[in-house]
Amino acid sequence: MFTSLKNCNVNDTFKNSIFNGLSVDGSLYFPRKIKTLDELIQNIKELSNQEIGFLVMKNFINSEIPDKELKKIIDQTINFDFPLKQIENNIFSFELFHGPTLAFKDVGASFLANSLEYYTKDKVLNILVATSGDTGAAVANSFFNKKNINVIILYPKNKISSFQQKQITTRGNNIYAVELAGDFDACQHLVKQAFNDKKLRKKINISSANSINVGRWLPQIIYYFILHKELKKINKEKEVCISIPSGNFGNICAGLMSKKMGLNFKKIIASTNINDTIPRYLSSGVFDPKQTKRTISNAMDVSIPNNFPRIEKIYDDNFKTLSKNLISEMVDEFQTKDEIKKIFNNTKYILDPHGAVGLVGLKRNLKDNETGVFFETAHPIKFMDTVGKILKIREDFFKINLNFNNKETIHKIKNDYNELVNFINLIN
């Protein structure tokens, strides 16, 4: 069962939670209970990634989706690898970008798409998503051609990479790419307005595929159990520090959930770019978002992270406990570029800008006797505009077939809620 962050009397099923996106009171859903998975952790070396995924998600879904169907959804979701690569003596890159859109969002987006398709019969469902880059690409891929589902993806004009834009705008069919004159926070604000618009929701079925949706957010917990398995295989599962590039804080929130479920990470670090609301908050106790600034790690250009209230809930809204369990580091543009250069020159490993932020944050907190892991959340080819200039390499350095066959179809709206409503009505 799922409750609301604002109202503990709310009790919703998994099905209702993923269809609603937000609770009836306009706040985020949260699992009513977080159980430890001791048996899974004990036997993890013997389990496949799919078996791990099934046991993690079964913990939240219980019998709402029959085991046979849930296993099918997991098999469709986890069908690529998550390599752990040694970069330096005690530092590893956990690569989450080997899925179809080359970003970590593929697992959550695919799980949600397959779950909604399982439940969706005759009624048309509209998925409304704000993206700072990778979410939109993963959602466009995962929901493409799903029966009775329209997908509207809002992205900020000139603020995502050209690669990411093509991934969103070349799909067509049931995928509608909507360019907004504004930043990511403006896109996110319009999406929230739609979810809180009772008149619109009475007329049209709307759900979300952002990490505000529990069906998108919770599957990311699977990464941390797979990471524990990979570390255990090489006897490195003790004294582990992990650093997560953090924008909307969904992935780091999943990591903190995994700790509640029994994984014993020593330090969890949320590494941000110069949009540093949370590092400042954890050091001062004052939540003071500034205007979002554009950076080369654009998927993290977020000043008001949607998932942070969930993180506070994990620690019972106790700032002292939270600040003991979560480290947050701000990494500026110079440090990000410098790390990309240094690692390439020393090891020939190519970081994407987000992974570089994660690695800098990790190094600031890692001791010699500890094992450090940073999450590589997107393939560097998605940021060739930046990485190519920094390292003086061309796209053909990467042996990847890009497959952008169709021309881009872009729908444009102003930063105006009525324009969004008119567009939603137009396609329904």
C-alpha positions as CSV (number, residue, x, y, z in Angstrom):
1,M,0.0,0.0,0.0
2,F,1.0,3.6,-0.6
3,T,0.3,6.6,1.5
4,S,0.7,10.4,0.9
5,L,3.6,12.4,2.2
6,K,1.1,15.0,3.5
7,N,-1.7,12.7,4.7
8,C,-1.0,9.3,6.4
9,N,-4.7,8.4,6.1
10,V,-4.3,8.0,2.4
11,N,-4.1,4.3,1.4
12,D,-3.7,3.5,-2.3
13,T,-2.9,0.4,-4.2
14,F,0.1,0.2,-6.5
15,K,-2.2,0.3,-9.5
16,N,-4.0,3.5,-8.3
17,S,-0.6,5.1,-7.4
18,I,0.9,4.6,-10.8
19,F,-2.2,5.8,-12.6
20,N,-2.7,8.9,-10.4
21,G,1.0,9.9,-10.4
22,L,0.3,12.2,-7.4
23,S,-1.9,11.5,-4.4
24,V,-5.3,13.0,-4.2
25,D,-3.9,15.8,-2.0
26,G,-1.4,16.7,-4.6
27,S,1.6,15.3,-2.8
28,L,4.0,12.4,-3.5
29,Y,3.1,8.8,-2.8
30,F,5.3,6.8,-0.4
31,P,5.3,3.1,0.6
32,R,3.4,2.6,3.8
33,K,6.1,0.1,4.9
34,I,9.7,-0.4,4.1
35,K,10.7,-4.0,4.7
36,T,14.3,-5.3,5.0
37,L,15.2,-8.0,2.5
38,D,17.8,-9.9,4.6
39,E,17.3,-13.2,2.7
40,L,17.8,-11.6,-0.7
41,I,21.0,-9.9,0.6
42,Q,22.3,-13.1,2.1
43,N,21.8,-15.1,-1.2
44,I,22.5,-12.3,-3.6
45,K,25.6,-13.8,-5.3
46,E,23.5,-16.7,-6.6
47,L,20.7,-14.6,-8.0
48,S,20.4,-13.2,-11.5
49,N,19.7,-9.5,-12.0
50,Q,16.1,-10.4,-13.1
51,E,15.6,-12.4,-9.9
52,I,16.9,-9.5,-7.8
53,G,14.6,-7.1,-9.7
54,F,11.6,-9.4,-9.1
55,L,12.2,-9.7,-5.3
56,V,12.8,-6.0,-4.9
57,M,9.6,-5.0,-6.7
58,K,7.5,-7.8,-5.3
59,N,8.2,-6.2,-1.9
60,F,6.2,-3.2,-3.0
61,I,3.6,-4.7,-5.3
62,N,2.8,-7.8,-3.2
63,S,0.1,-9.8,-5.1
64,E,-1.4,-6.9,-7.1
65,I,0.4,-8.2,-10.2
66,P,0.6,-12.0,-10.3
67,D,4.1,-13.4,-10.0
68,K,4.1,-14.7,-13.6
69,E,3.2,-11.3,-15.0
70,L,5.5,-9.4,-12.7
71,K,8.4,-11.7,-13.8
72,K,7.5,-11.0,-17.4
73,I,7.6,-7.2,-16.8
74,I,10.9,-7.5,-15.0
75,D,12.4,-9.6,-17.9
76,Q,11.2,-6.9,-20.4
77,T,12.8,-4.2,-18.2
78,I,16.1,-5.7,-17.1
79,N,17.5,-7.1,-20.4
80,F,20.9,-5.4,-20.5
81,D,24.1,-5.3,-18.3
82,F,25.2,-3.0,-15.5
83,P,29.0,-3.3,-15.5
84,L,31.2,-2.3,-12.6
85,K,34.5,-1.0,-14.0
86,Q,37.6,-0.3,-12.1
87,I,38.9,3.2,-12.8
88,E,41.6,3.7,-10.2
89,N,42.9,1.5,-7.4
90,N,39.8,1.8,-5.1
91,I,37.4,3.6,-7.4
92,F,34.8,1.9,-9.6
93,S,32.4,3.2,-12.2
94,F,28.9,1.6,-12.1
95,E,27.6,2.0,-15.6
96,L,23.9,2.3,-15.9
97,F,23.8,3.4,-19.5
98,H,23.7,0.1,-21.4
99,G,20.0,0.2,-22.1
100,P,18.2,1.3,-25.3
101,T,18.5,5.1,-24.7
102,L,21.9,5.0,-23.1
103,A,20.8,6.4,-19.7
104,F,19.9,5.1,-16.3
105,K,16.3,6.1,-16.7
106,D,15.7,3.1,-19.0
107,V,14.9,0.7,-16.1
108,G,12.3,2.9,-14.4
109,A,10.7,4.1,-17.6
110,S,10.4,0.5,-19.0
111,F,9.1,-0.9,-15.7
112,L,6.4,1.8,-15.5
113,A,5.4,1.5,-19.2
114,N,5.1,-2.3,-19.0
115,S,3.1,-2.1,-15.7
116,L,0.7,0.5,-17.1
117,E,0.2,-1.5,-20.3
118,Y,-0.6,-4.5,-18.1
119,Y,-3.4,-2.5,-16.4
120,T,-4.6,-0.4,-19.3
121,K,-7.4,-2.0,-21.2
122,D,-9.9,0.2,-23.2
123,K,-9.5,3.7,-21.7
124,V,-6.9,6.1,-23.2
125,L,-4.2,7.2,-20.7
126,N,-2.1,10.4,-21.1
127,I,1.4,10.3,-19.7
128,L,2.6,13.8,-19.0
129,V,6.4,14.2,-18.4
130,A,8.8,17.1,-17.7
131,T,12.4,16.3,-18.7
132,S,15.8,17.8,-18.3
133,G,17.1,15.4,-20.9
134,D,17.4,11.7,-20.2
135,T,13.9,11.0,-18.7
136,G,12.3,12.2,-21.9
137,A,14.4,9.9,-24.1
138,A,13.8,6.8,-21.9
139,V,10.0,7.5,-21.7
140,A,9.8,8.1,-25.4
141,N,11.5,4.7,-26.0
142,S,9.6,2.7,-23.4
143,F,6.1,4.0,-24.2
144,F,6.5,4.1,-28.0
145,N,3.5,2.3,-29.6
146,K,2.0,1.2,-26.3
147,K,-1.7,0.7,-26.9
148,N,-4.1,3.3,-25.6
149,I,-1.3,5.5,-24.2
150,N,-0.4,9.1,-25.4
151,V,2.9,10.5,-24.1
152,I,3.4,14.3,-23.8
153,I,7.1,15.2,-23.1
154,L,7.8,18.8,-22.0
155,Y,11.5,19.8,-22.5
156,P,13.1,23.2,-22.0
157,K,14.1,25.0,-25.2
158,N,17.9,25.0,-25.9
159,K,18.6,23.4,-22.5
160,I,19.0,19.7,-23.4
161,S,21.7,18.2,-25.7
162,S,21.0,17.8,-29.4
163,F,21.4,14.0,-29.0
164,Q,18.7,14.0,-26.2
165,Q,16.4,16.2,-28.2
166,K,16.6,13.8,-31.2
167,Q,15.8,10.8,-29.0
168,I,12.6,12.6,-27.9
169,T,11.5,14.3,-31.2
170,T,12.1,11.6,-33.8
171,R,9.7,9.0,-32.4
172,G,6.3,10.3,-33.5
173,N,3.2,8.2,-33.4
174,N,2.0,8.3,-29.7
175,I,5.0,10.3,-28.5
176,Y,4.5,14.1,-28.5
177,A,7.6,16.2,-28.0
178,V,6.7,19.7,-26.6
179,E,9.4,22.4,-26.5
180,L,8.7,24.9,-23.7
181,A,10.1,28.5,-23.6
182,G,11.6,28.2,-20.1
183,D,13.8,26.0,-17.9
184,F,13.2,22.5,-16.5
185,D,11.6,23.9,-13.3
186,A,9.1,25.7,-15.5
187,C,8.3,22.4,-17.3
188,Q,8.0,20.6,-13.9
189,H,5.7,23.4,-12.6
190,L,3.3,23.0,-15.6
191,V,3.1,19.2,-15.1
192,K,2.3,19.7,-11.4
193,Q,-0.4,22.2,-12.3
194,A,-2.0,19.7,-14.6
195,F,-2.0,17.0,-11.9
196,N,-3.7,19.4,-9.5
197,D,-6.3,20.5,-12.0
198,K,-9.4,18.6,-11.0
199,K,-11.4,19.9,-13.9
200,L,-8.9,18.6,-16.4
201,R,-8.4,15.2,-14.7
202,K,-12.1,14.6,-14.5
203,K,-12.2,14.9,-18.3
204,I,-8.9,13.3,-19.2
205,N,-6.9,10.4,-17.7
206,I,-3.5,11.7,-16.8
207,S,-0.5,10.0,-15.2
208,S,3.2,10.8,-15.0
209,A,6.4,9.0,-15.9
210,N,8.7,11.3,-14.0
211,S,10.3,10.0,-10.8
212,I,7.4,11.5,-8.9
213,N,5.6,8.3,-10.1
214,V,6.4,5.4,-7.8
215,G,6.4,3.1,-10.8
216,R,9.3,5.0,-12.2
217,W,11.1,5.8,-9.0
218,L,11.0,2.5,-7.0
219,P,12.6,0.2,-9.7
220,Q,15.8,2.3,-9.3
221,I,16.3,0.6,-6.0
222,I,17.2,-2.5,-8.0
223,Y,20.5,-0.9,-9.1
224,Y,21.8,-0.8,-5.5
225,F,21.1,-4.5,-4.9
226,I,22.8,-5.4,-8.3
227,L,25.8,-3.1,-7.2
228,H,26.0,-5.0,-3.9
229,K,26.1,-8.3,-5.8
230,E,28.9,-7.1,-8.1
231,L,30.9,-5.8,-5.2
232,K,30.4,-9.0,-3.3
233,K,31.7,-11.0,-6.2
234,I,35.1,-9.2,-5.9
235,N,35.1,-9.1,-2.1
236,K,34.7,-5.3,-2.0
237,E,31.3,-5.1,-0.4
238,K,32.5,-3.6,2.9
239,E,33.4,0.0,3.7
240,V,31.6,1.2,0.5
241,C,31.1,4.8,-0.4
242,I,28.8,5.6,-3.3
243,S,28.3,8.9,-5.1
244,I,25.2,9.6,-7.2
245,P,24.9,12.5,-9.7
246,S,21.7,14.2,-8.4
247,G,19.3,16.5,-10.1
248,N,15.7,15.6,-9.2
249,F,17.0,13.3,-6.4
250,G,15.0,10.2,-7.5
251,N,18.1,7.9,-7.9
252,I,19.7,9.0,-4.6
253,C,16.4,8.6,-2.9
254,A,16.3,5.0,-4.2
255,G,19.7,4.5,-2.8
256,L,18.7,5.7,0.7
257,M,15.6,3.3,0.4
258,S,18.0,0.4,-0.4
259,K,19.9,1.2,2.8
260,K,16.6,1.1,4.8
261,M,16.0,-2.3,3.1
262,G,19.2,-3.7,4.5
263,L,22.1,-2.7,2.3
264,N,25.1,-1.5,4.3
265,F,26.6,1.4,2.4
266,K,29.0,3.4,4.6
267,K,28.5,6.8,2.9
268,I,25.9,7.9,0.3
269,I,26.9,11.1,-1.5
270,A,24.5,13.3,-3.6
271,S,26.8,15.1,-6.0
272,T,25.2,18.2,-7.7
273,N,26.4,20.7,-10.2
274,I,26.2,24.5,-9.4
275,N,22.4,24.1,-8.9
276,D,23.2,23.3,-5.3
277,T,20.0,23.8,-3.3
278,I,20.6,20.5,-1.3
279,P,24.4,20.9,-0.5
280,R,23.5,24.4,0.9
281,Y,20.5,23.1,2.8
282,L,22.5,20.3,4.5
283,S,25.2,22.7,5.6
284,S,22.9,25.5,6.7
285,G,19.5,24.0,7.5
286,V,18.0,26.6,5.2
287,F,16.1,25.4,2.1
288,D,16.7,28.3,-0.3
289,P,16.4,27.4,-4.1
290,K,18.0,29.9,-6.5
291,Q,17.2,30.5,-10.2
292,T,18.3,27.3,-12.1
293,K,21.5,27.8,-14.1
294,R,22.4,26.0,-17.2
295,T,25.4,23.6,-17.1
296,I,27.1,20.9,-19.2
297,S,25.5,18.3,-16.8
298,N,22.1,19.4,-17.9
299,A,20.0,16.5,-16.6
300,M,20.9,17.9,-13.1
301,D,19.9,21.5,-13.8
302,V,17.2,21.4,-11.2
303,S,16.8,23.8,-8.3
304,I,13.8,22.3,-6.6
305,P,14.3,18.5,-6.5
306,N,10.9,16.8,-6.6
307,N,12.1,13.7,-4.7
308,F,13.7,15.5,-1.7
309,P,10.5,15.3,0.4
310,R,10.7,11.5,0.1
311,I,14.2,11.6,1.4
312,E,13.1,13.6,4.4
313,K,10.3,11.1,4.9
314,I,12.8,8.2,5.0
315,Y,14.4,9.9,8.0
316,D,11.1,10.9,9.6
317,D,11.5,14.6,8.7
318,N,14.3,14.8,11.2
319,F,17.0,17.1,9.8
320,K,19.7,16.0,12.2
321,T,19.2,12.3,11.2
322,L,19.1,13.1,7.5
323,S,22.2,15.2,7.6
324,K,24.1,12.4,9.3
325,N,23.0,9.9,6.6
326,L,23.4,12.0,3.5
327,I,26.4,13.9,2.2
328,S,25.9,16.4,-0.6
329,E,28.7,18.0,-2.7
330,M,28.5,20.8,-5.2
331,V,30.8,20.4,-8.2
332,D,31.4,23.4,-10.5
333,E,31.9,23.5,-14.3
334,F,35.7,23.9,-14.2
335,Q,36.0,20.9,-11.8
336,T,33.7,18.8,-14.0
337,K,35.6,19.5,-17.2
338,D,39.0,19.0,-15.4
339,E,37.9,15.6,-14.1
340,I,36.8,14.5,-17.6
341,K,40.3,15.5,-19.0
342,K,42.3,14.0,-16.1
343,I,40.5,10.6,-16.2
344,F,40.8,10.3,-20.0
345,N,44.5,11.3,-19.9
346,N,45.3,8.8,-17.1
347,T,43.1,5.9,-18.0
348,K,41.5,6.5,-21.4
349,Y,38.1,6.1,-19.7
350,I,35.5,8.7,-20.9
351,L,33.2,10.2,-18.4
352,D,30.0,11.9,-19.2
353,P,29.5,15.3,-17.4
354,H,27.2,13.8,-14.9
355,G,29.5,10.9,-14.0
356,A,32.3,13.4,-13.7
357,V,30.3,15.4,-11.1
358,G,29.7,12.1,-9.2
359,L,33.4,11.2,-9.3
360,V,34.6,14.6,-8.0
361,G,32.0,14.3,-5.1
362,L,33.2,10.8,-4.4
363,K,36.9,11.7,-4.3
364,R,36.3,14.5,-1.7
365,N,34.9,11.9,0.7
366,L,36.8,8.7,0.0
367,K,39.5,7.4,2.4
368,D,42.2,4.9,1.5
369,N,40.7,2.0,3.3
370,E,37.3,2.5,1.5
371,T,35.9,1.3,-1.8
372,G,34.4,4.1,-3.9
373,V,31.7,3.8,-6.5
374,F,30.3,6.6,-8.6
375,F,27.3,6.1,-10.9
376,E,27.8,6.7,-14.6
377,T,24.2,7.6,-15.5
378,A,24.5,8.3,-19.2
379,H,26.7,7.4,-22.2
380,P,29.2,10.2,-23.0
381,I,28.0,10.1,-26.7
382,K,24.8,11.8,-25.5
383,F,27.0,14.8,-24.6
384,M,29.3,14.9,-27.6
385,D,28.8,18.7,-28.0
386,T,30.6,19.0,-24.7
387,V,32.8,15.9,-24.3
388,G,34.1,16.1,-27.9
389,K,35.4,19.7,-27.3
390,I,37.0,18.8,-23.9
391,L,38.8,15.7,-25.2
392,K,39.1,16.7,-28.8
393,I,37.5,13.5,-30.0
394,R,34.7,13.0,-32.7
395,E,31.5,11.0,-32.5
396,D,33.0,8.1,-34.5
397,F,35.3,7.5,-31.5
398,F,32.3,5.6,-30.1
399,K,31.2,2.6,-32.1
400,I,27.5,3.2,-31.7
401,N,24.8,3.1,-34.3
402,L,22.7,6.2,-33.6
403,N,19.6,5.2,-35.6
404,F,18.0,8.7,-35.9
405,N,16.1,7.9,-39.0
406,N,13.0,10.1,-38.8
407,K,12.9,13.9,-39.0
408,E,12.2,15.8,-35.8
409,T,8.6,16.7,-35.0
410,I,8.5,19.5,-32.4
411,H,5.4,21.0,-30.8
412,K,6.1,24.4,-29.3
413,I,4.3,26.2,-26.4
414,K,4.9,29.2,-24.2
415,N,5.4,28.9,-20.5
416,D,1.7,29.2,-20.0
417,Y,-0.6,26.6,-18.4
418,N,-3.5,27.3,-20.7
419,E,-1.4,26.5,-23.8
420,L,-0.5,23.1,-22.2
421,V,-4.2,22.3,-21.5
422,N,-5.1,23.3,-25.1
423,F,-2.5,20.9,-26.4
424,I,-3.6,18.0,-24.2
425,N,-7.2,18.6,-25.4
426,L,-6.1,18.7,-29.0
427,I,-4.6,15.3,-29.0
428,N,-7.4,13.6,-27.1
